[in-house]
């Protein structure tokens, strides 16, 4: 059955490989990128894949709240319903770690923007929809002060904390939505895959990106996944698994969500 699928960060890495897989399966894709030239090239590439469904592209910088708002408005205007949201866009290492709002860009792009997408698009997704959040094997306890932009972190600290934070809110929102909302799954697509992020951050070539793309496709489409809402899938072990212990701590997870809400209300 053909589905309408939104993929953020679809112009390279795992996002692009996942988009190729889903396009070849005939699904209609909404692809997001932050570079217009790359976005147009990827749109053409995907449209040329045999059996590809429709390909719609959206330009936005997910570290800028006004861009996020405009992107969501455009998506809602273009599509009354969605089947799958894949929150893939992510940042690890950057020369400009602090956004114009004084926040760490890793938290904004990796954690907060996906949260806004999940909240704003939940009604478009409905109870049969699915939200796939890119987590990581790199998870570290979230410093709320750092999340709020009051303390600066190293690249690795910020990245690992942002990935635990998205895992934490995945569980909180899944419980909040219950059976009336979309299934939410946090996924570690695989450690050290051959993405630009891994090459820049760790200086290694990494493993085949198809490892990550295949699991994202499975999580997005397989019927059995719907019974695991709020859970964490670790592709390194190939199964639903336990995240960092803080990811199972309801009080700490709710504190993360409260901090995200404070930031969003300010933005």
Phi, psi and omega in degrees: 000129182292136179238157175257119191233126175262127178237119174275151181062047187265008185266354174199177176060214182297324180300315180293315180296323177293319178299320178298315180299315183288325177294318181294340177271001174089011182280153175277129186242140169249112184252138179246144173207168180248358178240118187298318181297313178296320181298316179294321178296316181293321178301315179294318180300314182291321181295334181276352179290131178305137179074004181298143174277201179287147179235118179242134184247150182222130181258130178192148172261110186285003173267358182244119186298325179293326176294318179299314180299314181295319179300314180296321177299316181296317181296315180295324178291326184275333187222119179286333180217153176230157176256322184218138170243121175251105178278084186261329186306136181202156178227140175244294185248134181206154178285336181240088187280342183252127181282173178297341178269004178079021181251156175289128185298332178295317178293320183294308184283319187276336188237307190283313178302314177301324178297316179297316178301314182299315181293313187286333183256002183300322180289328177290329180278321179068187185290339180266355182279177184215139175241121179250117183254129179282111174258208183194160172290337177279103180225134180221150180309135185277124174274108184301323179297323178290319177301321180280357177085016182267345180225138178266144182241165171287167180304311184293319178299313182296317181296311183296321178291322180295326181283327173290323181298319179291328176293321181293313182287337176301316180291317181298313181291324178300317179289325179293314181289323182059214183284348181277345183245178181291156172291135179238124180233130171265133187230127164273108186288350182137141182282139174051054172280161190281057177265165176300323180300315180292318180297317180288321186278323186244350178069027178235157182287323177084172181274169182304129180297338181298336177300315179286319182297319181296320181287326177294321176299314180299312181296327181284329192243331186291132183300320186296340182294333185299338180279359184249023183305134180088356183265172184243125177257124180257106183287346174293325178260350177073029182201165171294135190217181177269130173284190171309142183310327179297335180290346178254001181268107185299319181297312180294323180294320178292328176295322177296315179296319179298319179294319178299317180296321177300315181296315181297318180295328176288322182290000000 
